[in-house]
Amino acid sequence: MSEIVVGLDIGTTKIACIVGRKTEHDKIEILSMGKSESVGVTRGVVSNIEKTVQSIRTAVEEAESRVEGELQVRVVNVGIAGQHINSLQHRGMLVRDNLDTEIGQFDIDALIEDMYKLVMQPGEEIIHVLPQEYIVDSEQGIKDPIGMAGVRLEANFHIITGQIAAAKNIKKCVDKGGLEVDEMILEPLASSEAVLSEEEKEAGVVLVDIGGGTTDIAIFQDGIIRHTAVIPFGGNIISEDIKEGCTIMKRQAELLKVKFGSALASECQENEIVCIPGLRGREPKEISVRNLASIIQARMEEIIEHVYYEIKNSGFEKKLIGGIVVTGGGGQMKHVTQLFEYITGMDTRIGYPNEHLAPTTMVDNITSPMYATGIGLVIKGFQDSYRNIDNGSEYGVDNAAKNHSSKTKGSFFEKILTKSRTWFEEED
């Protein structure tokens, strides 16, 4: 069997474990998927370790059992989100001492490595360092400097930071679930890999991933990530509003939202009524679908206003030809694209994570927007593994040879020393 990558999406409402492999046509084939209810996560951050561990185990076991033959999940790519995520811009510089050699991946890796040494606020760490454009000897706007000659290599970086404690808690949950974290990936980055095409990233596009506890935003332009943000509320807060407004239970509110919910009250019939069974011998409750839609619309407008503020704040509002792509569980809401277009004035579409999926994918319902992050984590996993292989073929051989020679050197000298010792001892 070819190489397998596992994505583990630890969300506020669900934990999804998605297993995929690469086909010969460079597409991703989803082999299996396990899902469990998430009970120990609040607004994208782990709030109860034991409950989260239990949910992770349930999702992983389900994914393992759905595959014909034997599958053991050990290493996973995990998503990270939450309101503690921040992003900043920074410029790094590297002066090369050897003019004869051309710029290689090694120089870029050294520059990126330097960025990870930046001093952060107490309790924060760098999650991602994303190069935007390079400058070689004051020549600006270079996307790929490999193979060029130059002394001074500079780059503008988009740096994503998060709280150490939040990342450690996620890692702790995965470790306790008997798994190992390969990489921690920012959730909007993963989702963008699953739902956006290269043309859209080039043209300029906003990805809005409306999850249960958070709404993640990623802005791309010229094929480069320009801005990321996490808004600390999502679909759960809408269910909470429905529960309060219609005085019903949380579970009923969630079902109402999913089955009859709409983001535009004007699109609903005035006389349409939904009947909800009452508690223990009480009368059933009648709820107007239009009233339900107006509750949803009020909260949805607030979320979109926040998104629009982030778009304006990025400074790329006028350059986003690709408009907005909505994904995540909130993307399944009826008329959500119309409301986005009405408030922002930008073209909007729903993002389905089928951009890189093979048609042979066996798992039902996997192309739903709610699995965008999980599939994105699998895609990212393959990208990173290929990058490492490429680097290894270029530089790993030399390093291996060096390490090997130093090891043998050491053992050779040790042999001589021990021989001479024994020889002198014999002489005595």
C-alpha positions in Angstrom: 0.0 0.0 0.0 1.2 3.5 -0.9 2.0 6.1 1.8 -1.0 7.0 4.0 -1.6 10.4 5.7 -4.1 10.9 8.5 -5.7 14.3 9.3 -7.2 14.8 12.8 -9.6 17.8 12.9 -10.3 18.5 16.6 -13.2 20.9 16.3 -15.7 22.4 18.8 -18.7 20.3 17.6 -17.0 17.2 16.1 -13.7 15.4 15.9 -13.0 13.9 12.5 -10.2 11.5 11.6 -9.7 11.3 7.9 -7.3 8.7 6.2 -6.1 9.4 2.7 -3.5 8.3 0.2 -2.2 9.7 -3.1 -3.2 8.1 -6.4 -0.9 7.9 -9.4 -2.8 10.9 -10.9 -1.6 13.1 -8.0 -5.1 13.2 -6.5 -6.1 12.3 -2.9 -8.2 9.2 -2.3 -10.0 9.2 1.0 -9.8 5.6 2.3 -11.7 6.0 5.6 -13.3 8.5 7.9 -14.2 8.4 11.6 -16.3 11.0 13.5 -17.2 11.5 17.1 -19.0 14.3 19.0 -16.5 16.7 20.6 -17.3 17.5 24.2 -14.1 18.7 25.6 -13.4 21.6 23.2 -14.6 25.2 23.6 -14.1 27.8 20.8 -11.4 25.7 19.2 -9.4 25.3 22.4 -9.2 22.1 24.6 -11.1 22.7 27.9 -11.3 19.1 29.1 -8.4 16.8 28.4 -10.0 13.4 29.3 -13.3 14.0 27.3 -11.2 15.1 24.3 -9.0 12.0 24.5 -12.1 9.8 24.6 -13.6 11.6 21.5 -10.3 11.2 19.6 -10.1 7.5 20.4 -13.7 7.0 19.2 -13.1 8.8 15.9 -9.8 7.0 15.3 -11.3 3.5 16.1 -14.2 4.2 13.7 -11.7 5.2 11.0 -9.7 2.1 11.5 -12.7 -0.2 11.5 -14.1 1.1 8.2 -11.0 0.0 6.2 -10.9 -3.5 4.7 -7.8 -5.2 6.0 -5.7 -3.9 8.8 -5.1 -0.2 9.5 -3.4 1.2 12.5 -3.4 5.0 12.9 -0.3 6.2 14.7 0.9 9.5 13.2 -1.5 12.3 12.6 -1.6 15.9 11.3 -3.6 18.0 13.7 -5.4 21.3 13.2 -5.0 24.3 15.6 -7.4 27.2 15.9 -8.9 29.5 18.6 -9.0 33.2 19.3 -5.4 33.1 20.7 -4.1 32.8 17.1 -2.4 36.0 15.8 -0.5 36.9 12.7 2.2 39.5 12.0 4.4 40.6 9.1 8.2 40.5 9.3 11.2 40.8 7.1 14.2 38.5 7.4 17.7 38.8 5.8 20.6 36.4 5.1 24.0 37.3 3.9 25.6 34.5 1.9 29.3 34.0 2.2 29.8 31.9 -0.9 29.2 33.8 -4.1 30.1 31.0 -6.5 27.2 28.8 -5.5 23.6 29.6 -6.5 20.8 30.1 -4.0 19.4 26.8 -2.9 16.7 25.4 -0.7 19.3 25.2 2.1 19.5 29.1 2.2 15.7 29.5 2.3 15.4 26.9 5.1 18.1 28.8 7.0 16.2 32.1 6.6 12.9 30.4 7.7 14.7 28.8 10.6 15.9 32.3 11.7 12.3 33.5 11.9 11.4 30.8 14.4 14.0 32.5 16.7 12.0 35.8 16.9 11.2 36.9 20.4 7.5 36.4 21.2 5.4 37.7 24.0 5.5 35.4 27.1 3.4 32.3 26.6 3.4 32.6 22.8 5.1 30.5 20.2 5.4 30.6 16.4 3.2 28.0 14.6 3.9 28.8 11.0 6.4 30.9 9.0 5.1 31.6 5.5 7.4 33.3 3.0 5.5 35.8 0.8 8.1 37.2 -1.6 11.9 37.2 -1.7 14.4 40.0 -2.4 17.7 39.1 -3.9 20.3 42.0 -3.8 17.6 44.6 -3.7 15.7 43.0 -6.6 12.1 42.8 -5.4 9.1 40.7 -6.0 10.8 37.3 -6.6 8.6 34.3 -5.9 11.2 31.6 -6.2 14.9 32.6 -5.8 16.3 29.0 -6.1 19.0 28.9 -8.8 19.7 32.7 -8.7 23.1 34.2 -7.8 23.2 36.8 -5.1 24.9 37.9 -1.8 21.9 39.2 0.2 18.8 37.1 0.4 15.8 38.8 2.0 12.1 37.8 2.4 8.8 39.1 3.7 7.2 36.6 6.0 3.7 36.1 7.3 4.2 34.7 10.8 1.3 32.9 12.6 1.6 32.7 16.4 -0.5 31.0 19.1 -0.4 30.3 22.8 2.0 27.6 23.9 -0.5 26.2 26.4 -3.2 25.7 23.8 -0.8 23.8 21.5 0.6 21.7 24.4 -3.0 20.8 25.4 -3.8 19.6 21.9 -0.5 17.6 21.8 -1.3 16.1 25.2 -4.7 14.9 24.1 -3.2 13.3 21.0 -0.4 11.7 23.0 -2.9 10.3 25.5 -5.0 8.9 22.7 -2.0 6.7 21.8 -1.1 8.8 18.7 1.8 11.0 17.6 1.6 14.5 16.2 3.5 14.8 13.0 2.6 18.5 12.4 0.3 21.1 13.8 -1.3 23.1 11.0 -3.4 26.2 11.3 -7.0 25.2 10.4 -7.8 28.0 7.9 -4.6 27.1 6.0 -5.7 23.4 5.9 -9.2 24.3 4.7 -7.8 26.6 2.0 -5.8 23.7 0.6 -9.0 21.6 0.3 -11.4 24.1 -1.2 -9.5 26.8 -3.2 -8.0 26.4 -6.7 -4.7 27.9 -7.6 -6.4 30.4 -9.9 -8.5 31.7 -7.1 -5.4 32.2 -4.9 -3.8 34.0 -7.7 -6.8 36.3 -8.4 -7.3 37.1 -4.7 -9.8 35.3 -2.5 -11.1 35.2 1.1 -11.7 31.9 2.7 -14.2 31.9 5.5 -14.5 28.7 7.5 -17.5 28.8 9.8 -17.1 26.1 12.4 -19.0 25.4 15.6 -16.8 27.5 18.0 -14.7 29.7 15.7 -14.9 31.4 12.3 -11.5 31.2 10.5 -10.4 33.6 7.8 -7.5 33.3 5.3 -6.9 35.9 2.6 -4.9 35.1 -0.5 -3.6 37.3 -3.3 -1.1 36.6 -6.0 -0.9 33.0 -4.8 0.4 34.2 -1.5 -1.3 34.2 1.9 -1.7 37.8 3.0 -3.8 37.7 6.2 -5.2 35.2 8.7 -7.6 35.7 11.6 -9.8 33.7 13.9 -13.1 35.1 15.1 -14.1 33.5 18.5 -17.7 32.5 17.6 -19.4 30.3 15.0 -22.4 28.0 14.6 -22.8 27.1 18.3 -23.7 30.7 19.2 -26.5 30.6 16.6 -27.9 27.4 18.3 -27.6 29.2 21.6 -29.6 32.2 20.3 -32.3 29.8 18.9 -32.5 28.0 22.3 -33.0 31.4 24.1 -35.3 32.9 21.5 -37.6 29.9 21.1 -37.2 28.7 24.7 -36.4 25.1 23.7 -33.6 22.7 24.5 -30.1 23.0 23.0 -30.4 19.7 21.1 -33.7 20.8 19.5 -32.3 24.1 18.6 -29.4 22.4 16.8 -31.8 20.2 14.8 -34.0 23.2 14.0 -31.0 25.1 12.7 -29.8 22.3 10.5 -33.2 21.1 9.1 -35.2 24.4 8.8 -32.7 27.2 9.3 -32.1 30.0 6.8 -29.8 33.0 6.9 -32.5 35.2 5.2 -35.8 35.8 6.9 -37.3 37.4 3.8 -36.9 34.1 1.9 -39.2 32.2 4.3 -42.9 31.8 4.1 -44.9 33.6 6.8 -47.3 30.8 7.5 -44.7 28.0 7.7 -44.7 26.4 11.2 -42.5 23.7 12.8 -43.9 21.7 15.6 -41.6 20.5 18.4 -42.6 17.9 21.0 -43.1 19.2 24.5 -41.3 17.9 27.6 -43.1 15.2 29.7 -46.8 15.6 29.1 -46.5 19.3 28.0 -48.1 20.7 24.9 -46.0 20.6 21.7 -44.4 23.9 20.7 -45.1 25.7 17.5 -42.3 27.8 16.0 -42.6 30.0 12.9 -39.8 29.3 10.3 -39.6 33.0 9.6 -39.0 33.8 13.3 -36.3 31.1 13.3 -34.7 32.7 10.3 -34.7 36.2 11.7 -32.8 34.9 14.9 -30.3 33.1 12.6 -30.0 36.2 10.3 -29.2 38.6 13.2 -26.3 36.5 14.5 -25.1 35.6 11.0 -24.9 39.3 10.1 -22.7 39.9 13.1 -20.3 37.1 12.0 -20.2 38.5 8.5 -19.6 42.0 9.8 -16.6 40.7 11.7 -15.3 38.9 8.5 -15.8 42.1 6.5 -13.9 44.1 9.1 -10.9 41.7 8.8 -11.1 42.0 5.0 -10.9 45.8 5.2 -8.2 45.6 7.8 -6.0 43.4 5.6 -5.8 46.2 3.0 -6.7 43.9 0.1 -10.4 44.6 -0.1 -10.2 46.0 -3.7 -7.8 43.3 -5.0 -9.9 40.2 -4.3 -11.3 39.2 -7.7 -12.1 35.7 -6.5 -14.6 37.1 -3.9 -15.5 35.0 -0.8 -15.5 31.2 -0.4 -17.6 30.0 2.5 -16.9 26.5 4.0 -17.2 24.6 7.3 -20.4 23.5 8.9 -21.9 27.0 8.6 -21.5 26.9 4.8 -24.4 24.4 4.7 -26.9 27.0 5.9 -29.5 28.0 3.3 -29.1 31.4 1.7 -25.8 32.1 3.4 -24.1 33.1 0.2 -26.9 35.7 -0.5 -26.4 37.3 2.9 -22.6 37.4 2.4 -23.1 39.1 -1.0 -25.7 41.5 0.4 -23.4 42.7 3.3 -20.0 42.7 1.7 -20.9 43.3 -2.0 -18.4 40.5 -3.0 -19.1 37.4 -5.1 -19.6 34.4 -2.8 -19.7 30.6 -3.3 -19.8 27.6 -1.1 -16.4 25.8 -0.9 -16.7 22.0 -1.2 -13.5 20.1 -0.5 -13.3 18.2 -3.8 -10.6 20.3 -5.3 -7.9 17.6 -5.0 -10.1 14.5 -4.4 -10.0 11.4 -6.6 -13.3 10.4 -8.1 -12.8 6.9 -6.6 -13.2 8.1 -3.0 -15.4 5.6 -1.3 -16.5 7.5 1.8 -20.1 8.9 1.6 -20.8 12.6 2.2 -17.0 13.4 2.5 -17.3 16.3 0.1 -19.5 18.2 2.6 -18.0 21.6 3.6 -17.9 20.5 7.2 -15.0 18.1 6.3 -12.9 20.7 4.6 -10.4 21.1 7.4 -9.9 17.3 7.8 -9.3 16.8 4.1 -7.0 19.9 4.0 -4.9 18.4 6.9 -4.4 15.2 4.7 -3.4 17.3 1.7 -1.0 19.4 3.7 0.6 16.2 5.1 1.4 15.0 1.6 2.8 18.4 0.6 5.1 18.5 3.6 6.3 14.9 3.2 7.2 15.5 -0.5 9.0 18.7 0.5 11.1 16.8 3.0 11.9 14.1 0.4 13.0 16.8 -2.0 15.2 18.4 0.6 16.6 15.1 1.5 17.6 14.2 -2.0 19.4 17.4 -2.3 21.0 17.8 1.0 20.2 14.8 3.1 22.8 12.6 1.2 25.6 14.9 2.0 24.6 15.2 5.7 24.2 11.5 5.9 27.7 11.0 4.4 29.1 13.5 6.8 27.5 11.9 9.8 28.6 8.5 8.6 32.2 9.5 8.1 32.4 11.2 11.5 30.9 8.1 13.1 33.3 5.8 11.4 36.2 8.2 12.1 35.4 8.0 15.8 35.1 4.3 15.9 38.4 3.9 13.9 40.4 6.1 16.3 38.8 4.3 19.3 39.9 1.0 17.8 43.5 2.2 17.4 43.5 3.6 21.0 42.2 0.4 22.5 44.7 -1.7 20.4 47.7 0.5 21.5 46.5 0.4 25.1 46.4 -3.4 25.1 49.8 -3.5 23.3 51.4 -1.3 26.0 49.8 -3.3 28.7 51.2 -6.5 27.2 54.6 -4.9 26.9 54.6 -4.1 30.6 
